[in-house]
Structure formats: structure tokens, C-alpha cells
Amino acid sequence: MSVRVGILGATGAVGQRFIQLLQNHPTFNLVAVTASESSVGKRYHDAAKWRIETPIPEEIGSMVVTETTPEALPSNVDLLFSSLPSSVAAEVEPDFLEAGYVISSNSSNDRMASDIPLTIPEINPGHLKLIEQQRINRGWDGALVKNPNCSTITMMPTLAALQELEIDSVHVSTLQAVSGAGYSGVTSMEIIDNAIPHIGGEENKMESESRKILGSFTGANVELHSMDVIASCNRIPTLDGHLENVFVETSQSVSTDEAADAMQSYSGTSLYSSPEQLINVFDDPIRPQPRLDRARGDGMQISVGGIQQTATGIKYNCLAHNTIRGAAGASLLNAELLVDAGWV
Ligand code: NAP
């Protein structure tokens, strides 16, 4: 099966990762790239400030960037990825949905809306059925699925693996890479030799999105998980890879070995972009580290280390590649799920 895809906001930090991950994909074939007015009409090569380790593929570099409207897209697009700034996505995504497009989106608008699936395919694939309710509520011919924020995605597989221990609360403190703020998000003068103890809106996203992902699907909506989540988010001068210190309070007591086993054996899916092993647990307490571990599993694996018992549960550190597992790779997996479930 071949699915023709387009990327809305293809020239940004996440858009570039889409282009990298779509190379040699067995199902998706990139046919359209869009961006802002300042890039429209340019060859992709000239419009994108490319910052990926590998060169821009020649056939993509010569594609012409089009306007971000349904009318400007070639008529043969089956599925769209969206990596637009959230304020822009909130305005334009409905136009594409009304025109019948299926969108797998990274942008934060509508993530907590009751009829929008917020999915990580290894954890809550069943929430995709919210699309039926979405079509009834909104009259769209298309369909919209969102992936969570990059910092939420980093800890979610570990929490899903521990869910049977009845999680009462989660406290998390993050050390987030600069690419998470987008290409022009943080200037070098702000971040070199520094750390910034606030990321606007991020704490709120972690606290709410995590409860939706572990929530129960009722048929028409998702009942949020009862756990209490408190997040504290910090920007540090790494390029890619978010590291998080997580403190989980559980109703049932848990040993470090039990927690490590639950994480190591937490199953993935058979979808193409899902790593064979979703969570890798290190014995070495000084791992994971962004530079050493963000590329594990082609950037799709979650790394964990430093698991220790506490008086009320356990604590550990976890890491994920924010623009791959936390963004473009997450959307790609959701798109594979959409295809698998017959929505495309
Ligand atoms: P970015 O580097 O700033 O890229 C934004 C993209 O949107 C560019 O292609 C830009 O085109 C385009 N764009 C901007 N304004 C536009 C407009 N008015 N009309 C059409 N296109 C427009 O941002 P990013 O980091 O890739 O993030 C993209 C989205 O993903 C955001 O919603 C972000 O919150 C989310 N996200 C990011 C990460 C991460 O780790 N970076 C993780 C998870 C989710 P030009 O190049 O022409 O300006």
C-alpha cells in the first residue's frame, strides 16, 4: 500500500525530522511540503534552515514549498502531517479537516478536546475511536489525531508500564533541549552557559495530557486518570533529547527490580516505526544521557536509569529524543495507526 503524504510546516525543527523519517518509509510517500508566506515558492533546499545530521535528500531539496491552504495542495494527497505553530494550526487545521483531509498533528491546540484522540500507539491505540464522535460533533469529513507534547511523551511509556501498581501521583522535573523550542525559540545569548527554569505552558501540558493518555475510553470520550501530576520544566543547553527526573507514588509497594522488569517488558506495537523494545533500562546510574542515548532505537526508544525505591514508591530518570520520539516520530506512529485502523 502506498499513501501520499504532505507536511504542513515542513521547514521547521519538527518538519525536518518528518522529512528525515519519511525517507525509505515503506508506506508513506512525500508529495507536498508547505510553510509560511516567507517560504512559499522557494525550493525546500533554500527555504529550510536544515539542522539534521544527514543531508537533505536531493529529491526533497528540489520540491517547491506551497501555501498552507487546502487549495494549494496537489489533489492526490491522502494524509497530512502537521508541525505548524499551535496558533497557526488552530486556525488552518479545521480548513483541511472540512475539506476531508486526515491529519496527524503535533501542534498543541485541541489536544485536550474531548473528541480529539491524543494517542501514543503503544499505550492507548483504542482512543483513536474518538474520531467517530469527532465526526458527529464537528461535521468533518476528515479526521484529526494529536500526539502529546514532547516532555509528556518522554515519561508516558514508563508510567504506562507501572500503571498496574496503581499510581497515586507523579512529580516530574525536566531538563529540556533547545530544539524543543523550535528553530528560533531560544537564542544562543539566552541559553549558552545557562539554564532557564520555566517553559511557558509546558508544565500544564504534562499535568493534563498524561491523565488523558492513561484515561479510560468510554465510547464517547475519555475519563481522565485520577493520578495527581505535578511538573517543573527547565530548558538546558543540549541540542536534542529531553531528560526527566520522575517521582512516582504508588498504592502498591514496588521494588526496583519489579519496576525495571515492568519497564523492560512493556510491549510495543508491530507498527513499522515502533522500536522492538520500547523502554531500555540501564543499571548504570549515570545513564541515560542526552548525547549518548537519544538516538537509541533510531530515536524512538525511551531510556531509563537510576531506579530507586522511595518511602512512597519509586524514582528514576528517563530520556527521549524530543523531535523524533517526542514529535515527528510520534506523529508518524499515529499515522501508521490510522492506516492500520482503516481511517486512511
Ligand atoms: P518551528 O521550527 O518554528 O517551525 C514552524 C513551521 O511552521 C515552519 O515550517 C514555518 O514555516 C511554519 N509556519 C510558521 N508560521 C506559519 C504560518 N503563518 N503559515 C504557515 N506555516 C507557518 O517549530 P517546531 O519546533 O518545528 O514546532 C512545530 C509544532 O510542533 C509546534 O506546534 C510545536 O509546539 C510542536 N512540537 C514541537 C516539538 C519540538 O521538540 N520542537 C515537540 C513536540 C511538539 P517558515 O519556515 O516558512 O517560517
Boltz pocket constraint, residues with backbone or C-beta under 6 A from the ligand:
constraints:
  - pocket:
      binder: B
      contacts: [[A, 8], [A, 9], [A, 10], [A, 11], [A, 12], [A, 13], [A, 14], [A, 15], [A, 34], [A, 35], [A, 36], [A, 37], [A, 38], [A, 39], [A, 40], [A, 47], [A, 68], [A, 82], [A, 83], [A, 84], [A, 85], [A, 86], [A, 88], [A, 106], [A, 107], [A, 108], [A, 148], [A, 149], [A, 150], [A, 179], [A, 180], [A, 181], [A, 182], [A, 183], [A, 184], [A, 322], [A, 323], [A, 326], [A, 327]]
      max_distance: 6.0
